[in-house]
Amino acid sequence: MGKPVTTSDPADEVHDAWLPSESFRALGARRVLVRGGGTLVETVVREAEAACERHGGSVRHQAHGDRAPADSVPGDGGSGDGTPGDGAFDLILALGRAAAPSWAAAGIERDGTLGAEGYALARRGGVTVVLADEPAGLLYGFFHVVRLGEAAFADAFAAQRHEPALRERMLDHWDNVDVHPVTRQVERGYSGGSIFWRDGVARGDHDRVRAYARLLAACGINAVAVNNVNVHATETRLLTDRLGDVAAIADLLRPYGIRVHLSVNFASPVALGGLPTADPLDEAVRSWWAETTRRVYASIPDFGGYVVKADSEGQPGPFGYGRSHAEGANLLAEALAPFGGTVHWRAFVYDHRQDWRDRSTDRARAAYDHFTPLDGLFRQNAVLQAKYGPMDFQAREPVSPVLAAMPATRLAVEFQATQEYTGQQWHVCYLGPLWSEVLGFRPWGPDGRTVAEVAAASGGALVAVSNAGADRFWTGHPLAQANLYAFGRLAWDPRLDPIAVLDEWITLTFPGCSSAQSEAGERLRGTLHAMMDESWRTYEQYTAPLGVGFMVRPGHHYGPDVDGYEYTSWGTYHFADRDGLGVDRTRATGTGFTGQYPKPWSDTYESLDQCPDELLLFFHHVPYTHLLHNGSTVIQHIYDTHFSGVERVARMRLAWEQIEADGLVDRDLFARVRDRLDEQLRCAREWRDQINTYFHRKSGISYQRCADTGACCAEERRPDENGASHCRCRCRRIFF
Amino acid sequence: MGKPVTTSDPADEVHDAWLPSESFRALGARRVLVRGGGTLVETVVREAEAACERHGGSVRHQAHGDRAPADSVPGDGGSGDGTPGDGAFDLILALGRAAAPSWAAAGIERDGTLGAEGYALARRGGVTVVLADEPAGLLYGFFHVVRLGEAAFADAFAAQRHEPALRERMLDHWDNVDVHPVTRQVERGYSGGSIFWRDGVARGDHDRVRAYARLLAACGINAVAVNNVNVHATETRLLTDRLGDVAAIADLLRPYGIRVHLSVNFASPVALGGLPTADPLDEAVRSWWAETTRRVYASIPDFGGYVVKADSEGQPGPFGYGRSHAEGANLLAEALAPFGGTVHWRAFVYDHRQDWRDRSTDRARAAYDHFTPLDGLFRQNAVLQAKYGPMDFQAREPVSPVLAAMPATRLAVEFQATQEYTGQQWHVCYLGPLWSEVLGFRPWGPDGRTVAEVAAASGGALVAVSNAGADRFWTGHPLAQANLYAFGRLAWDPRLDPIAVLDEWITLTFPGCSSAQSEAGERLRGTLHAMMDESWRTYEQYTAPLGVGFMVRPGHHYGPDVDGYEYTSWGTYHFADRDGLGVDRTRATGTGFTGQYPKPWSDTYESLDQCPDELLLFFHHVPYTHLLHNGSTVIQHIYDTHFSGVERVARMRLAWEQIEADGLVDRDLFARVRDRLDEQLRCAREWRDQINTYFHRKSGISYQRCADTGACCAEERRPDENGASHCRCRCRRIFF
């Protein structure tokens, strides 16, 4: 980390993200003992050694600790084999049988296993111990100690057990190997090129990939799909003759406990195998996949599995052969099963050639309608991967009902760390609170399980589309690193408070916040919280209102275009007319989508009175004068939130300007954030003015009340010298 | 012509357009004498020889006819040098002094000259004569005889003199040498690749370029700019180290009387010359242009000159140096003057970064505001090239007022044969009537001059952006060939009836119409007229209403998107709200654009009562209920014309289907046209439904009257089972 990637110009150095040297200070100043062997333990040793070298501590490694004598006395000054006793160390990380002596020393009752990735953590008698059954657990425990900083070595604390809620915590990279003529190097990528690929070949930047793996391990991610789910010609070949490129990446990720997955082309047997069909029930097709998969595992023994986008937005799939998606998924699952691999089968299947004139077709219904009849038909190593909402990663959607409707299917919830619809890493938009809401949503009401619990119990996964790229700050907007970090942490433990996770990220990423121990440090922390805690809701305020979604520029999806998708085939409409707007998805008079939810939500969403304000226009078509629970009319709410959203961004920008003087933030990072805040403010204003003007022109209803003064201006608007219309109160808010 | 270009598959043969072998039958069956020498006369001889070889006639060429003895007796059986007398020929084409004997024979009074391109034509005593002072005249006269067909050899007719109204009749090719990442090989090209360039190099298809030159000469075009006015990096170098490519094209066009022009980068002194500035008043810059231009003429002695798009849509220009556009244009004019070259300076200068909120800025004003202060300041060899309308090649715009406001400036009127905004050669849209309206427009009222007369008197030009490309039918849509043909013919004589020109084109292009002399031939001619005569007005009917323009999908400009440009920086708005739409460009309450016209139009356009219906929304913002002169309300007119436009296209398509059986149309051409009519119908329906639905949603006003039945249905619309709204009358027209 921190090493120049291509040149020695410091401006080209890759940013350390949440693992700057400073974040290892507490651990690196200690005497560390690592007990255990194997690749991942060696990673821990190397990490500890690097930290101690920088900060004055020391590391002792008992590589063969697994065979350490059972009679070594915990806590004493030495052991029979000449190793100093545990008491000679400040931190002990011990694996498997090697850890046995330390259990008692740490006062930890050993009941049950810690699992493949879990660890126990305690501090007693001046020694901090991390114990794990398996190497990955030791690695995660190590990074836990890093996160704790000095707190890991202060007061004693009782044993804590940590295990990930979800077995698989995965990033999907929508990276192309070739530069695609439309989607370029990274589809929906806003962070420069790909970490893995450049201009048709593997990028070969091993330092960068290793650094990435290290960041991911530190936040708990354990799986990475290395290519775009839209699998083009060159990318198809990663499965066979270009497999070496994938194996090379796997070699770099493996030391950090990360398995590689591959997005594959369902038509591979035709495209690569020369077969006349890719029919999942064809024997030759099955053999081809079996043999091809065997070869993959010969190269990459810990290969994670396949990711498939089939019959979606032009990708091939089982429908082409009259087969079901279960038959399609099972074809690949069967090939992967002998090797312990998994197929992630995406549920993002809908008609993208819908007739906008046809109000009976509802894209929101698609995943449920396609997949719930298949519940129970998927093989055990097939995971159905559904976007968190029924549409497409909007800033506000209800939770996808498919997640509550597949009890006999392994489910992965897919998030989008890359900010396609949430500001494309030009806007500050911390997504932790959005993801947390989704993960904590209880489809069966307050007494039922959460979405996270459903996914975990199904043996499923959490997945995010990665927002990282070859950009030196990893994510274009430096503050967007927090989304990557938060995804990993929430995937490990969905119950974490997203603001606490953000605070963790701030502490790690901006050591000035803590190490300065000063007013300035607190100011910086406060500023970051002020900018980021509510940034998702701020983004929601100035963009499409009340859950109706979209209203973005077609194609690139950045910036406003209220009617941009209104008359297209994409199934994303708002149906605004002069009287009102919103999509009637009720059972009573609409598309019936509300019926896809179990009670109580099927009733809550159906009811105009009970439907939460923030989702009103997702479920109902209402007049502009409809009264919200918050007391505003819909039209007034639109106006108010759009004015308020921009004001919040302006404050955000001002706050950032003010931290410059304190000098606790790297100059380049400061400048990058400042420039992006300028753009965010410009763009937020554009959203405000377009949305407000559009609805003012359409509804003819004037702005009624100043959000800031509470004063009323019920009079008609009047044109000023430029033809713009002002309301008459002193707030001087403007429509165009 | 007709020769395979790359393979011998007949399907790859380039279409003959308006010069099929059959169109030379009358001439080719005659005894032809050509008198005169030089390149262009040799072209005439070669053309005549090829025709006679195919159709049984004969050609005699007196290359040194210029020195023919003065005493040869016209009309007798022989001459002193052994040449048969004129009476031995059916057709005599004679040049300059060589023509002298023929003047009297043809009974033509020789008064004044015929000019550089004029010719006289007569038939007397069984001999048809074409006489010219200069070689180009002979070539144009030759093609006149081709157009006449058998009529050239039937009844005697008195002498006609023909001279082009405009000295320069030019095509601008928006062809890129490199494939541009956004605009591809040809910007706004809908006919395959470029005739001249492919993938960064000259295409080197000499046959194709020659065939093109021949088609152009046959309709009267005498100048071609061979590269895009947006001059990118590679194209900039055509001026210097890539000049050889241009010279090679010039060599191919020269035999058909066509001069080559080059679009140049105003910043060439910097980009190519290594100078620190391109300031037009800088002495080194002037020297650079002088020397560079001298070199151009050393390679291409008949080089036409430069075309410049400066300070427009991102192109560099004199504004960058604080200089005026006259100073910019004069810089190049000065360099060209010693060699007789001309600079075409485009008047398409406007602010493409306009704030849509600012209703005081009016893009329509831009050319006038920028250029009229410069009237009289341009050098004699500078031509100001203005688009015919104040906006950008819309299907309906008023004539640009700049054309009536620059009395001391040479003016070129620019049309767009390539159908950027008129259906992109997927839609039948014969533009002759549009161009004819513009050319015949009288800015000073019925007693004043026409636009064509203004341009001609100024010593200006008519220019069209070419619609031809590497497509085997030249223009994508075979019927779009008519636009290229009509442009040439109207540029030669703007007073021609565009429908008569179309008929000429039909006769030449579809010999089956005449040669069959049958009912089927007449049916074909009738069908083509039925499809094409009104096709521009049909297109206007189903697209943006009443002159308001745009409403196209941003970027590619194909298909509808009512609000696509409404909130952008491009200055193209309709300002529709729930009460009405249109742009107030009056002096009284709007942008004042009407004041750029002389009387009577400044008053006509200003007046809501007098403004022509078809331009109403260009000049006025009116309520949907405003009554048009035609008795409809604006909203009802929108509905009616959109229904009617689609019905017309449906009839067009049906008519075309019915001519297949007669077999007078080449199968490939038939199929190409049929496929494009399918797309036109689909697209027209999309326009209809989007426009009508948009305005129905916005106005809330129902369809009031059936265009086809005249019945009334003032009732409210009601939703059908699909949620679509039907009016209740039996016409069942649908809103969505």
Interface residues (C-beta under 8 A of the other chain):
Chain A: W356 R357 D358 R359 S360 P560 D561 V562 D563 G564 Y567 A576 D577 R578 D579 E686 D689 Q690 T693 Y694 H696 R697 K698 S699 G700 N722 G723 A724 I734 F736
Chain B: W356 R357 D358 R359 S360 P560 D561 V562 D563 G564 Y567 A576 D577 R578 D579 E686 D689 Q690 T693 Y694 R697 K698 S699 G700 N722 G723 A724 I734 F736
